[in-house]
Amino acid sequence: MDARPAADSHATLAHWMGPLDANGAGFVHGGTVMKLCDEAAGLAAVKHCRRRVVTASMDRMTFMVPIHVGELVSFQASINAVWHTSMEVGVRVDTENPRTGERRHSNSAYLTMVAVDEQGNPVPVPPLLVSREEELRRESEAQLRRRNRLAEREQIQAGR
């Protein structure tokens, strides 16, 4: 299986947030943002492995500023690291007020996606080619997050 460049899997989704996306406080509902992050991550993962994927986990979702109804929100996803059947996908969320042009980085998320066959069984994914300094940094940080996830899982299982 040939390795694929990280740049080939970049994916962008854009969504203009409307009243149906609002929560009771009048801001965009966090669940809406999470769903769209999942969609962007899935698209990047499919572009990398050219197979069906499922979401295994959302490791972290950081909400930095509220998103308002009427803002244009873009979700930029890219593969950070690849293991045997899974991939970490980073998603950056930016908001833009289309009337003023003001842009803000509102969210970041890390999702683990797993490639599956038609029966839903995990299948191997192509290795990731990283060459740019930013890609190398992202891969290194993804490896750290994975080690932390696995260590936490071991600690929890040991305590049962």
N, C-alpha and C positions, 0 to 999 in steps of 0.2 A: 504494500500500500504506500503510495507516494505521499510525502509530506506536502502540506498546502500552506501558502503564505497567510499570515494573520490578516493582512490587508484585504485578501480576497473574500473574507467573511463579514466585513463591516456591513451593518444594516441600519437604516434609519426609518422610523415611523414618525408621522406627524399627526396631531389631533387637535382640532379647535375645540376647546372645552365649552360646553353649553350648560344650560340649566339642569339637564338630566344627569350631569356629572357632579352636581353639587351635593354636599352633605348638609346637615341641619344648621351649621354655622354659616353657610353661604360660600364656603370654599370648595375646591374640588376634593372629592372624597378620596382618601388615601387608597382605598381598594381599587378605584378606577386607575390610579397611577400604577399600582402594583400589577394589575391585569395587563396594562399596556407595556410595562417593563417585561413581563413574561412573554408577551407576543413578540417584542423586539428581540429578546434573547433567543426565543425559539427560531426566529427567522435567521439570525446569525449562525446558530448551531446547524440548521439545515443547510445553509450555504456552505458551511465547512465540510460536513460529512456526507451531504447529498442523500440523506436518509431521514426517515421519520424520527422525531425526538420527543422525549417527555421531560417534564420538569421534575428533578429529584429534590431540589431544595432551593430556597432563597436564603442565602447565608446572611445577608445584611441588606437592610433598606434604610437609608438615611434620608430624613425629611428636614431640609435646611430652612426653607421659606415656604409659606403657603402659596398655592396656585389659585388664581382667581378665575371665575367664570368669564369667558370672553378672551382668555389668553390662548395663544398658539403654543402647544407643547411638543417638543421634539425629543425622541428617544433614540439615542445613538448606542448601538450595541456592537461589541467586538469580542472575539474569543481571546481570553487571557492565557489559558493553559489547557492542555489536553492530556488525559491519562488513557487508560485502556479503552473504556467504553463511555467515559464521561468527559465533559468539557466545562470549564468555568467561563461564563460570559459576564462581562462587565457592561452595565448600562448606565449611561449618563443622561440625565433629564434636564433639559433647558426650557425655560419659559420665555415667551416674548409677548409683550403688549403690542398688538398690531397697530394701534392708533398712535403710540408714542415711540415705538421702536426699542423701548427698554427691554434688555435681556438679563435673565438671572439663571444661575445654576441652582436648580431647586432640589434635585435628588440624585442619589447614586445607589446602585444596587448590584449585587453579585449573585448570580444564579448558577446552579449546577444542572446541566442538561445531559441526558443519557440518550444515545442512539439506540433504536430498537428495530427489530425486524417486523414483518407483518403479524407475527403472533405476539408481539410485545416483549420479546426476549432481547436483552442487551446484546449489542454487536460492537466489534472494534471500530474505532474511528481513526482517520488518518492523523499522523503526527502533525504538529504545528511548527511551521517555519517562522522563527522570529529573527529579525535582523536589526531593526532600528532600536535605538537606545530606549525609547518609550515602551516598545514591545517587550524588550528584555526585562525592564522594571516591572511591567504588569505581570509577566510570567513568574518572576521571582516572588512577587507579593501574593499571587494566586497559590503558589506552592506553600507559602507560609500559612495562608488561610486553610488550605487542605490539611496540613499537618495539625493545626489547631483543632479543626473539626474532628479528625480521627482520634486525637488525644482526648478530647472531651467525651467522645462516644465511648472510648475505653474506660475512662473514669466513671462514667455513669453505669456502664455494665458491670464494672468491678464492685460498685456499691450496692448492687441489687442482691 
